[in-house]
Amino acid sequence: MKKTIEENLKVLIGLPWWAIGRVVDLVWLEFGQRHRVRTFRGNWKFVGDGALHLQCAWRIGGPPGLLVASDDRFFPAGDPDKAPKKWKWDTGPNRFDERVKSLFPETAEEYGVVQKVRGDRFGGVQLTLTNGLMIDIFPSDTLDRDDDEHWRFFQPSRKSKHLVVTNQGIRV
C-alpha cells in the first residue's frame, strides 16, 4: 500500500497547493495549475492538476503548530460555549470554515509547494510542503464496508483513474 500511494502521488511533488474546501464531511484539496472545467450542472469551476478528497481523519500543521484538522468540522465557529442551540455541523458555519477562511485566503496564489510525499502501510499519507506546512491524512476507523472510502486522489482535468484508499485496500 505504501509503495502504491507514493508512486501515484509523486506527481504532486513540485506542484503548488492552492485550494481547500468542503461539502458536508468531504474535504477537498487542489494542487497544480488551475483548469476551468464544466460541472455536471453546466456551470464552470476551477480544478487543479491533482485533487485529494478526504473522508477520514487529517490535519494541517505548520511552524506555529496545528492549523486546522478534520474534527474542526464538528464544532461551531467562534466560541463553542456560545453556539446557537440549533447549530448543525454540516450546515455551519463551523470551526473548519472559520479556520480555513482566516488561514488560507481564496486570493492566495498558493499555500505552499509539495516537496515530499510519504505513504504508509495503513493507507495514510503525509505531504511536506514549503513554508514548513505538512498535510497528514490517516484512516482512523476499522470499518470494512464496500462503500467506505478514506480518501481518493485523481486528476480532475483529465479522464484518469482514481486512486481510492479503503480498509479493504486500494482501488484504482
LUMKOL-434044 format. One record per residue (C-alpha): residue in three letters; x, y, z. Coordinates in steps of 0.25 Angstrom, whole numbers, plus 5000, padded with zeros to 4 digits. Layout:
! residues N
ALAXYZ ...
! end
This chain:
! residues 172
MET500050005000 LYS501150105004 LYS501850084990 THR500550094982 ILE500250224990 GLU501550284988 GLU501650244973 ASN500350304970 LEU500450434978 LYS501850464974 VAL501250554962 LEU500950654973 ILE502450684976 GLY502750824971 LEU501250864970 PRO500650974978 TRP499450954987 TRP498451064985 ALA497051024990 ILE496350955001 GLY494950945004 ARG493750845008 VAL492450795004 VAL491750745017 ASP492850645022 LEU493750635009 VAL494950725009 TRP495650754996 LEU497050804993 GLU497450854979 PHE498950854974 GLY499650894962 GLN499150984951 ARG497751034950 HIS496850984939 ARG495451034936 VAL494450924934 ARG492950904934 THR492250844945 PHE491150734943 ARG490150844944 GLY490750924933 ASN491451034942 TRP492951064942 LYS493951034953 PHE495451034954 VAL496150894957 GLY497550864959 ASP498550764952 GLY498350674965 ALA497250674975 LEU497050604988 HIS495750574994 LEU495750535009 GLN494750465017 CYS495650415028 ALA496450485039 TRP497450585034 ARG498250705040 ILE499050825034 GLY500150885042 GLY501250985041 PRO502251055049 PRO501351115059 GLY500650975062 LEU499350915057 LEU498551005048 VAL497350925044 ALA496850785046 SER495750695042 ASP494950695055 ASP494850855054 ARG493650825045 PHE492850775057 PHE493050905065 PRO492351035063 ALA493151155058 GLY493551255069 ASP493351215084 PRO492751075085 ASP492151105098 LYS491351215091 ALA490751135080 PRO489351145076 LYS488551025081 LYS488050985068 TRP489450995061 LYS489750875052 TRP491250845048 ASP490850805033 THR490250945030 GLY491151025039 PRO491851115040 ASN492751025047 ARG494151045052 PHE494750975040 ASP494051085031 GLU494551195040 ARG496051145041 VAL496151115026 LYS495651255023 SER496651325032 LEU497851235029 PHE497651205015 PRO497051325007 GLU496451294994 THR497251414988 ALA498551344991 GLU499351294979 GLU499851174987 TYR499951115001 GLY501251044998 VAL501850954989 VAL501950804991 GLN503350754994 LYS503150614998 VAL502150504999 ARG502150395009 GLY501150285009 ASP500950175020 ARG500450035020 PHE499150075027 GLY498750165016 GLY499250295021 VAL500050395014 GLN500850515018 LEU501150635009 THR502250725013 LEU502150865007 THR502950995006 ASN502751095017 GLY502850975027 LEU501450935025 MET501050785026 ILE499750715022 ASP499550585029 ILE498450485024 PHE498150365033 PRO497050265033 SER496450255047 ASP495450145047 THR495449995044 LEU494049985037 ASP494149895026 ARG492949925017 ASP492949925001 ASP492550075000 ASP493450135011 GLU494550215006 HIS495650285014 TRP496250375003 ARG496450384988 PHE497450444978 PHE497150484964 GLN497450584953 PRO496150654951 SER496550724938 ARG496850584931 LYS496050464929 SER496950384938 LYS496750274948 HIS496550304963 LEU497350244974 VAL496350214985 VAL496850174999 THR495950085007 ASN496049985019 GLN495949875008 GLY497249925001 ILE497450014989 ARG496450024977 VAL496850094964 
! end
